């Protein structure tokens, strides 16, 4: 979807249309983080995951809007119903993105490009929103194609063109290459796919760890991953970014109690028990750490979640530290796992 949260807000609130909209934490006080920004705001350099204060500096006229996840979820469900008219092989990545395998074409349209075109038109007609689609022979190339001509784009990369296309692609455009990795690549003189292609797989693994093998394959257009309509839940958790920095243990424990209750409700709802509890901490300087503890038997009760998180917190260096985010997650589940859930479920609290 194109600027999904912001587009839904502009659709539902005519006064926002044509204006720079930022969905996420408000910039007052310490402020929050941008979840997404409308294209009008992006022209000023506003991007997802940017501190809201910085977004306001770049675009003083921006309108900041709190997220409405219930509304976005409802729209997402409608979109997936549109997908299901064409294929049952749907792998959701998030509320606004999914892979579709249209090899088994339920409407016998006979063309993946035409299927994408019809899906885009149905979304526009039924939801008054735009989507961008990428069509190719594997997930990686299709994902990159979907980002090339936003908004309202439709890009096809033919099998014969894949290697040439990947060679010309800047490294920062490779899905899975973040800003830090892109900067490291550029310092090594690796600016395009062609540059990456000059390195052996061993060299890439040496410089980038396990990801090096992935880079070696995808720069050659090789991606054998199947579209997985039923992905096992790997972890389930909740986290909260606070309107002000926490500085005392009492404040932190109070917030951990709320978060533990949310995790408990979620894992209980899906009948999950896990052996590993993980505490996530983000400091005021955006440094992020995690601490985990594993148990011999699966757990999911709120008391164990909270007690473990508090104990893990005390094992960190809290001297003079200010905390802007805390999170708790449960993983390493028992064998009876729910199907059809996205891996790494994360509840967002605002």
N, C-alpha and C positions, 0 to 999 in steps of 0.2 A: 504494500500500500504506500501511497505517496504522502509523506509527512502525516502519518495516520492520526495520532491524537489531535494535532492541530487542525487537520482537515475536518475531523468530526466536530470540533468546537466551532469552526467557521460555518459548517453546514447548519448546526443547531442554533447558532447565534448570528443572525444577519449583520449585527453591528460589528462583528469581527472580520467580515469578508473584505479581502483586499488590504488588510492591515497586518503588521508584524505581530504574530501571536507566539508566545512562549509558554509551553505547558510544562509545569514542574514546580519546584519549590520557589517560594516568593523571595525576592532579593532583600527584603527588609531585615535589619539586624545582620546576623551572619549569613543568612540566606540559604538557599537550597541549591539544587542541581537541575539543569535543563533536561527534561525527558525527551521532548522533541520541539522543533520550532517550525513555523510555517515558512514557505518559500520566501515570503516578503521579509521575514526576519533573517533568513539565511543569507540574503544579499549583503547583510551587514557583517557577516562572519559568525553569526550565532550557530552553535552546533550542539548536538546531544552530548550529555555528560559534562558540559561546561558549567562552572559555577554560575548561579543566577546573577550574582553581582557583576561578573564579567560580561554576561549577556546584556545587562542594563547599560554598562559602559559603552559597549559596541553599538547598542541600539536604544537610546534613551526613550524613544517613543514606543517601545515594545509594550504590549499588553500581556501581563503575566496571569495565567489561568491555572488553578489547581486541577490536577487530573481527576477524571470521572471514570474510574476503571469499570464500573458496572455498565456504563454506556458503551465503552469500547469493546467489552466482552460481548455484548448483545450484537453489535455490528460484526464482530469477528465470527460469531456463530452463523450469521446470515451468509457471510462470505464463504464459509466452509460448506454450507448447504449448496451454494452455487457450484463450488468445486465438485461436490459429490454427484452432481448431474452428469459429470463427464468421466469420472474415475473414482474408484474406491481406494486407490493408492495415493493417500494424502499424508504427508509428514509435516505437521505444524512445527515451525521454529519458534514462533511467538504469536502474539495476538494478530500481528499484521503481516506475517510472512509464512510461506509454506512451499515445500517441494511437491510437485505432482508428477507421477508417472502415468502418461496417457497412452502407453503401448496398448492397453486394453481400453479402447475408445467406446464408451457406453452408448454414444449417439451415432456411431459409425460415420463421423465427420471425415476421417481419413487424413487429417493434416493437423500436426501439433500447433502450427502457426495459427491456423484458423480456430482451433480450440481456444488458444490464448486470446485471440481477438474477441471471440464470443464471450469468454469469461469477463474480460475487461468491460465489454459493452453491458453485460448483465449487471455488473457492479455499479456502473454509471447510471443505468436506468433504474435499478431498484434501490440504490442507496445514495445516489447523488455524490459519489466519491470516485476518485480515479486511482488506478493501480498501474504498475509497470510490470512487464513480463519479460523474462529471458527464456529463450528456447534453444536447446542444444542437446547433445547426446549424453551428457552426464551432469551430475548435480553441481560440480564446481564451476563449470563453464556457464551453465544456465544461470547460476547465482550472479556471476560477474556480469553477464549480459543484462540481467534485470536492473542493474544499477547504472547502466551506461546512458540511457536517454530519458531519465526522469525529468519532470513528471509525465505521466500518461504515455510511457514509452513501450515499444514492443521491438525487441532486438533478437534476431536469429543469427546464430553462429554455426555455419555449416561444418561438417566433419573435416572437409578438405582445408578449411581456413583456420582451424583451431591453433595449430602450432605457430603459424605466422601471427595470428592475433595475440597469442600469449607472449611471443617474443617482443612485440611492440608495447606491451602493457607496462606502465610504470609500476614499480614494486609496491607502492602504497595502495594501488588499486586491487592487489591480490587479496581476495577474501581470506581472512585469517592472519594477515600481516598487519599488526597494530603499529601505532606511531613510533613506539620505542624500537621495535624490530626494523621498521622501515629506515629509521635514522641510522641504525647500526649497519644495515645493508649499504646505505649510501656512503658511509664512512669507509666501507670496504670497496667502493667503486662499483657497487651493484645498483644500477638505477632502473633497469628494465628486465623483463623476462629473459631477453637474450643474454644479458649479463649473468643472470642466475644459471642459465643453461651451460655456461662455460665451466662451471664447477662440477666436480664429480659428486656422487651421492655421499661418499665418505667425507669430502671436504665440507659439504653442507651440514652433515650431522656433527662434524667437529665444531663448527661455528654456531649452530643453532639447535643442537640437541636432537631429540626425536622429531621435531618439526622439520629438520633438514631433509629427512626422507620424504616427507609430505611435499615440500617445496620442489624436490627433484622430480616427483611424479607429475604434480599439477602444472609445472611450467611446460611439460610435454603434453598437457591435455589429458593425462591419465587419471581417472577417478572411477574406481569400480564399486563405490558404495551404492547400495540399493536404496530406493525410497522406502522408508520404514513407517508404515501406518500405525504400528503399535510399538512404541518405544517404552522400554521399562523405566520406571521412575528410579533414578539413581540417588536422589536426595530430596528432602523436603524441608523447607525452613522459612523463617521470617526475619526481617530486619527493619530497622527504623533509623532514619536520619533526623536528628533532633533540631529544633528551632534555635537552640543555643548549645554551646559546648558544655559537656558534663565534666565536672572537676572533682566531685566527691564520690566515694564508694557507695554511699547511701543512694545518691541519685542514679548511679549506674545499676545498682541492684534492683531499684524500683522499676527501671526500664526493662531490665532483663526478665523480671517477673511477668510483665505484660507480653513480652515477646515469647517467652516460654509457653504461656497460655495459648497464644495463637498457633504455635507449632503443635502443641498437644491436640488442639481441636482439629487441625488438618490431618495429622497422622492417624488420629482416631477415626476420623471420617472415612479414610481409605483403608483402614485396617492394617496399618503399617507399624512394624516394630523394627528398630535398627540397633546395631551394635556400636555405632560411632556417633558421638556428639561433637559438633564443631562450633567454636565461638569465633565470630568475626568482629574485628575492631578496626575502625578507621579513625585516625587521629586528626586533629584540627589542621595539620599540614598535609592531609590526604595520604599519608603513609598507611598502608593496609597490612594487617597481620591476621593470621588465623592460628588457633590452638585447638587440638583435638584430643579426645580420650575415647578409647574403645573398651567395650565390656565383653565378658565371656558369653553372655546371653543377651538376646534382644530386649530393648526397653522402649517405652513410649510415654511413660507417666510424666506429668507436669513437674512433680517434685524432683525426679532424677534429672530432667532437662535443666531445671533452674539451678539445683545444687551443683551440678557439674559445670554449668556455665559460670557460676560465681566462683567456683574453685579455680577454673581455668583463668578467669580474670585476675585473680590474686597472684597467679604465677607469672603475670606479665609485669613489665616495668611501668608502674603508674606514677612514679615520682615526677611531679610537675607537668604531667601530661593532661591534655584536654582531648576529650573524645566527642566526635561528631556523629558516629554511627556505631550501632551494635547489632549483631545478628546471631541467631542460633539456628543450626540445621542438624537434621538427623539423617544418617546414611548407613550403608552396609546393611541393607534390609534382609529380612528373612525371606524364604523362598516364595511365600505366598504374596506375590506383588501384584498390584492392580495393573491391568493392561490398558493401552490406549492413552497413557498419560505422557506428557512431555518430560524428558529427562531433566533433572535439576529444577524441580518446581520451586519457584520463589514467590512468596507473598510480599507485596509491597504495601507498606503502611504509611499513611500520610495524616 
